[in-house]
Amino acid sequence: MLRQLEQELIDDEEQAKVYAEADFEAVNSQFMSLFARYFPEFSTGLVLDLGCGPGDIPLRFARH
C-alpha cells in the first residue's frame, strides 16, 4: 500500500498554543451524550482513542 502523508495542520508554536487553548467543551460533551445514547449498556470495557489532542474524551470516559 502506498502511504500518502497528510498535510501538517499545526506546524508552529503559535498554532499549537491556539489549539491547546481551544474550547471543545460543547463538541466533547455532545460526543459523550451520543455515545451514551448509542451504547446505553456500556459500563466497563476498553475504548480506544485514536485522536491527537489533550485526551479530554478519554478523561471524560474515566470520570463517567
Contacts in CASP RR format, 6 or more apart in sequence:
PFRMAT RR
TARGET T0000
AUTHOR 0000-0000-0000
METHOD contacts of the structure
MODEL  1
MLRQLEQELIDDEEQAKVYAEADFEAVNSQFMSLFARYFPEFSTGLVLDL
GCGPGDIPLRFARH
9 15 0 8 1.000
10 16 0 8 1.000
10 19 0 8 1.000
19 53 0 8 1.000
20 54 0 8 1.000
24 56 0 8 1.000
28 56 0 8 1.000
28 57 0 8 1.000
28 60 0 8 1.000
31 57 0 8 1.000
32 57 0 8 1.000
32 60 0 8 1.000
32 61 0 8 1.000
32 64 0 8 1.000
35 42 0 8 1.000
36 42 0 8 1.000
47 58 0 8 1.000
47 61 0 8 1.000
49 55 0 8 1.000
49 57 0 8 1.000
49 58 0 8 1.000
END
